[in-house]
Amino acid sequence: FLGVMPAYSAADDALTTKLVTFYEHTKDSSVPSHQATILLFDPTNGSLKAVLDGSVITAKRTAAVSAIATKLLMPAFAEVLCILGAGVQAYSHYDIFMELFTFKEVRIWNRTKERAVKFANSVNGPVQVCSSAQEAVTGADVIITVTMATTPILFGEWVKPGAHINAVGASRPDWRELDDELMKNSVLYVDSREAALTESGDVILSGAEIFAELGEVVNGTKPALPEKTTVFKSLGMAVEDTVAAKFVYDAWSAGN
């Protein structure tokens, strides 16, 4: 797939387009499945101001949004973090979650155990490699799914009541990471209702009702319900790339 994600933010005086390729690699896993470039334009005249590494920005802004959701929705005494998947997003999520939160235990599971072991050995901090997704999830307070799964790998019967789940993978209308039980018995938050109802297989195929957009919680128009089992379905929004790209460009300009 080749995705084109244009956005304009008047508040940030920023105009961008992200070009992102998505290839499901079956053999060469050394090449990331997602690669991206962001073009930053001058919104007053359309001139191209910068070409930015969209892959780094995508990884960091996706993890940052998950962190915002987690700050608002996780249970009061969250001690165990579980990450399902060991790709680029696993690393970016781990980095920001370790910076912002204090978990006593971090677990990881990946379909290919070697990649989970590599992850555990390369990050700064103790990570327990689990032999099954169920082992990783059982008793976890916060769960992050960043997999290439097309059918559910996380099941409601495993999930501790009151846990918070950031569902980041399964960005196609026919792909799943979470099963129907989990989707229907959780309070569902999304980044964009419109996107979730057209792009997220977890939302579409389960028929789960969307409770709120994350922005509505940030703005105070919808409540965060950390005492409930919550799911944040993340698909990503072009404006997140726009704000992040402008932030990077302004920081670079200030340094020059």
C-alpha positions, 0 to 999 in steps of 0.5 A, spaced: 500 500 500 501 507 498 498 511 503 497 519 502 496 523 509 495 531 508 493 535 513 493 543 515 493 546 522 492 553 522 494 553 530 501 550 528 501 554 521 503 548 518 501 544 512 504 537 511 503 531 507 506 524 509 507 518 504 507 512 507 508 505 504 506 498 507 509 492 505 507 485 508 514 482 508 514 475 508 522 474 507 526 480 508 524 482 515 530 487 515 526 492 512 520 495 516 513 494 514 512 501 514 516 506 511 514 514 511 516 521 509 513 527 511 513 533 506 513 540 510 510 546 506 510 553 507 502 554 508 502 562 505 505 560 498 506 552 498 513 552 497 516 545 500 520 547 506 523 540 508 523 533 507 523 529 514 524 522 516 516 520 517 518 513 520 521 516 526 516 521 527 510 516 526 513 511 531 514 517 536 507 520 535 504 514 535 507 512 542 506 519 544 498 518 543 498 511 546 501 514 552 496 520 553 490 515 552 494 510 558 495 516 562 487 518 562 485 511 562 489 506 566 487 503 573 490 507 579 495 502 581 498 500 574 504 495 576 505 490 570 506 493 562 505 487 557 507 489 550 505 484 544 509 485 538 517 486 538 517 491 532 519 498 531 512 500 535 514 496 540 521 500 541 518 507 541 512 505 546 517 502 551 521 508 551 516 513 552 512 508 557 518 507 561 519 515 561 512 517 563 510 511 568 513 507 573 511 499 572 514 494 576 514 489 571 514 489 563 513 483 559 513 482 552 511 476 547 512 476 539 510 470 535 517 469 533 520 468 540 527 470 537 525 478 536 522 478 543 529 476 546 532 481 541 528 486 544 529 484 551 536 484 550 537 491 547 532 496 551 535 499 557 531 495 563 529 488 565 523 485 560 521 478 561 520 474 555 513 470 555 512 464 551 505 465 550 501 471 549 496 469 554 502 468 559 504 475 557 497 478 558 495 475 565 494 480 570 497 485 566 494 492 568 496 496 561 497 492 554 500 494 548 498 490 541 503 492 536 503 486 531 502 484 524 496 480 526 490 479 521 486 475 526 485 476 534 491 474 538 488 478 545 482 475 548 477 478 553 478 472 557 485 473 559 484 480 560 484 483 568 478 487 569 480 494 569 486 493 565 487 498 559 489 496 552 492 500 547 490 497 540 495 499 535 496 494 530 490 491 525 489 497 521 485 494 515 478 493 515 478 486 515 484 485 520 483 483 528 488 483 534 482 483 539 477 478 539 469 480 540 469 479 547 474 484 549 471 489 544 464 488 546 466 488 554 470 494 554 469 501 554 472 503 547 475 510 545 478 511 538 482 517 535 477 518 530 470 515 529 470 516 522 477 512 521 475 507 526 468 505 522 472 505 515 479 502 517 479 498 524 477 491 523 477 490 531 471 495 531 467 494 524 467 486 525 466 486 532 460 491 532 463 494 538 460 501 540 465 507 540 464 511 547 468 517 545 474 520 541 480 521 545 480 528 544 473 529 547 476 526 553 482 531 553 477 537 552 473 534 558 467 533 554 467 525 555 469 522 561 475 517 562 473 511 566 479 508 568 475 504 573 473 500 567 476 495 562 478 500 556 480 499 549 484 505 545 484 503 538 489 507 535 489 508 527 493 515 527 491 521 524 495 526 519 494 532 524 499 528 529 504 528 523 503 535 521 504 538 529 510 533 530 514 535 523 513 542 525 515 541 532 522 538 529 523 543 523 522 549 528 527 546 533 532 544 527 531 552 525 532 554 532 539 550 532 541 553 525 
